[in-house]
Every structure is written in structure tokens, then in C-alpha cells.
Amino acid sequence: MDANVHCTPAEAREFLGLPDLRPTQSAIIEKLEGQLSASLDRISPDAVLQRWLFFGASGSPRIQEFLDGFFGRAGPDGATDKKDAMQP
């Protein structure tokens, strides 16, 4: 005996008494799309560069300090401190 049942997902949902979540899913997707569209200007490459690289006149020393700290930690011999790098 073959027990295959041919029906649409909506018919199966109705037969099993399950709720139709399509309106809820559509509302959630619409809200997420709105939030994503609103945040696209904040994640554009131009906006990211302006926020992280161009802090104005007061930000230039902070960028230099960051780069000095990041790249200047290890001396030529691998020492992590300038005092250690100068000692033989």
C-alpha cells in the first residue's frame, strides 16, 4: 500500500492545525530590511575611512601613537621594550 500524500505546504499546515507564520515572517523581514538600509551609510567604505582615519587635527597624534605602539614595540633584535633593544 502506497502512503504518499500530495498537498501543498499550506494544505499540510492547515490539516495539522499549525499556524500560518507567513505574515509574521514578512513583517520581520520588512523590519530587518529597513534596519539594514538605515545602517548602510554607516558601513560604507567612505564612512568607515572618515571615522577611523580622519579624526581631524586632534586625531593625528593619536593615530601616530597607535602606529608607534603597534609597529614600534619590537626592536630590530625582537626585543619588546626600547630599553631591552639597546642592551647588548
Protein Blocks (a to p, Z undefined) as FASTA:
>chain_A
ZZbdcddfklmmmmnopacfklmmmmmmmmmmmmmmmmmmmmgmklmmmmmmmnojmlmm
mmmmmmmmmmmmpcfkopabfklmmpZZ
